[in-house]
Amino acid sequence: MDFSGKAVIVTGGGKGIGRGISECFLAAGADVLICGRSAPETLPEAGGKCALFTACDVRDFEQIEACVEYAVSRFGRLDVLVNNAGGAPHADAATASPRFSEAIIRLNLIAPLNFSQVANRVMQQQDSGGSIINIASVSTIRPSPGTAAYGAAKAGLVNLGTSLAVEWAPRVRVNAIIVGLTQTEQSHLHYGDEAGIAAVGSTIPLGRMAVPDDVGNACLFLASPMASYVSGTSIAVHGGGEKPAFLDAANAGQ
């Protein structure tokens, strides 16, 4: 896929899944701007190209506008927006404060909506339109104990995309990627050592957790002419999902 001459914004593109997405677009020839509250230690690089960085708290609408304006001033256009920034710490839904829950929903749902709105203004003025990709989570389609507000926000993000795809068609396409368990530089914080990571991966039908490039490649497809008739939908990148717990319980009882 050749994205030469195309301009891409990846929110939270300096680490983890976002970095993988950024590197995939760079390797395909795109000009990439990443944003976050602070600059990463190193910028994503691939294919002889390096991403640009601008500081932006995606929860702040004025900073979103400034980020998009910066991208257009540097690249002359905006072809792809990947709403990747998000996340949530573990919290008990019974005791989480209203302020905490509102902050999680603002980061994972309201921020992508606002960023999409600003990007759409630019894309609607381009003959080639544009593509918006929302990075969701398997928490969208299964229970999310310990991160209930996050799961609800991500489910809302998928539904949001179906509405925006109708409102902003035919010039702008909007899709989502439902991402499963992914191995990043911070995986050890959640799953322990390599043995723990491998054990978690063994519960997935394809035998491993995703890596950031798996998500990046899905983004390339959705942003490419190959997906020119794909809008208002979601793609699950989760290795086949999670094996139903009742199977292990049944096997243990035999």
ZITA-V299432 format. One record per backbone hydrogen bond with DSSP energy under -0.5 kcal/mol. NH is the residue of the N-H (numbers start at 1). CO is the residue of the C=O. If there is no record, write none. Layout:
BEGIN
NH | CO
NH | CO
END
This chain:
BEGIN
3 | 1
3 | 28
5 | 29
6 | 3
8 | 31
9 | 80
10 | 33
11 | 9
11 | 82
12 | 35
13 | 10
13 | 35
15 | 12
18 | 15
19 | 15
20 | 16
21 | 17
22 | 18
23 | 19
24 | 20
25 | 21
26 | 22
27 | 23
28 | 24
29 | 26
30 | 25
31 | 6
32 | 30
33 | 8
34 | 52
35 | 10
36 | 54
46 | 49
49 | 46
51 | 44
52 | 32
54 | 34
56 | 36
58 | 56
60 | 57
61 | 59
64 | 60
65 | 61
66 | 62
67 | 63
68 | 64
69 | 65
70 | 66
71 | 67
72 | 68
73 | 69
74 | 70
75 | 71
76 | 72
79 | 7
80 | 7
81 | 131
82 | 9
83 | 81
83 | 133
84 | 82
91 | 146
93 | 91
95 | 92
96 | 92
101 | 97
102 | 98
103 | 99
104 | 100
105 | 101
106 | 102
107 | 103
108 | 104
109 | 105
110 | 105
111 | 106
113 | 109
114 | 110
115 | 111
116 | 112
117 | 113
118 | 114
119 | 115
120 | 116
121 | 117
122 | 118
122 | 119
123 | 119
124 | 120
125 | 122
126 | 123
129 | 126
130 | 171
131 | 79
132 | 173
133 | 81
134 | 175
135 | 83
135 | 133
136 | 134
136 | 177
138 | 179
140 | 137
141 | 138
142 | 138
147 | 144
151 | 147
152 | 148
153 | 149
154 | 150
155 | 151
156 | 152
157 | 153
158 | 154
159 | 155
160 | 156
161 | 157
162 | 158
163 | 159
164 | 160
165 | 161
166 | 162
166 | 163
167 | 163
168 | 164
172 | 168
173 | 130
175 | 132
176 | 233
177 | 134
178 | 235
179 | 136
179 | 177
180 | 237
183 | 210
184 | 182
187 | 184
189 | 186
190 | 186
190 | 187
191 | 187
192 | 188
197 | 193
198 | 194
199 | 195
200 | 196
201 | 197
202 | 198
203 | 200
204 | 201
205 | 241
206 | 239
207 | 204
210 | 181
212 | 183
214 | 211
215 | 211
216 | 212
217 | 213
218 | 214
219 | 215
220 | 216
221 | 217
222 | 218
223 | 219
224 | 220
224 | 221
227 | 224
228 | 225
230 | 227
231 | 229
232 | 174
235 | 176
237 | 178
237 | 235
238 | 236
241 | 238
243 | 203
247 | 244
248 | 244
249 | 245
250 | 246
251 | 247
252 | 248
253 | 249
254 | 251
END
